[in-house]
Amino acid sequence: MIDYETYCKIRQHHTEGGLSFSQIADELGIDPETVAKYARAEKFSARARVKRVSKLDAFKPMITRLLDRHPYSCTQILQRLREEGYIRAE
């Protein structure tokens, strides 16, 4: 994924400069296929970000409660989660 500034440079080099996709790619240091994709695009569209699920999502309320009581380290939090049966010891 490229930023808007790079998209504008690609479009400018392609339309005004008449450079080929390979020449633009060499100048900007990106893949020629990426240049071709964005040179053909009528307008810039940023890719939508996908919210990823965290392994800790299920434990966040418990972790927050622990940290509200005391400034535990990560190791101490893991130990407490194991003691209370939330996570198995591996």
N, C-alpha and C positions, 0 to 999 in steps of 0.2 A: 504494500500500500504506500502510495506517495502522498505528499502534502500538496496543498493548493498552489504553492509557489512553484514547485517542480512541474506540476501540470501546466501552469502558465508558460513556463520556459519551453516545455515540449511543444505546446501549441504554437508558440511564437517561432521557434526554430523550424517547425514543419510548414506553417502557412507563409510566414514572411521570409524566412531564410531559405526555404526550399531544400532543406537538408533531408537526407534519407533517414530512415529509422536507425540504421546502424551508426551513422554519423552522429546523430543526436545521442544515442546510447553511449558512444565513446566519449562524447563531450561531457555528459552528465554522470557517467559512471554507473549506469543502470542497464538492465537487460533490454535487448532490442524488442522482445515480445511485449514488455511493459510499455515501452515507448509507443509501439504500434497500437496497443490497446487504448492508451490515453490520447494519442494523436487523432484517432478516429472518433473519440467520444465528443459529443456535442457540448456537454457540460460536465463539470466536475461533480462527482458524488462520493462523499466519504462513506466508507463501509460502516455499517451499523455495528456497534460493539455488542458482544454477546456476554451477558452476565453468567459467569461460571459458578458452579456450585462448589463450595468449599467442604473439605472433609470435616472441618470444625463447626459447620453451621448447626449441627444438632447439639453441640456442646457449648455454644456461645453464651446462652443464659447462665449455665453453671460456671463458666470461666469468669464471666462478668461479676457474678455473685462472689466468687473467690477473691477477685481482685479488688472488689469494693471493701472487703474486710481487711486485706493485707496485701502488700506489694510482692506477691510471689514471683519467683523466676519461672521460666518455661518448664524446667525440670520438676520443680515443685508442683506446678499445676498438673503435669502429666501424672506424677505420683499420686496426687489427690484424686484425680479422675479414676485411676486404677484402683485405689483403695475403696472408693465408693461404688465400684462395679460398672462404671460407665465404659471403660476400655479394658480389654483383656491384655494381660502381660504377654509379650511375644517371646 
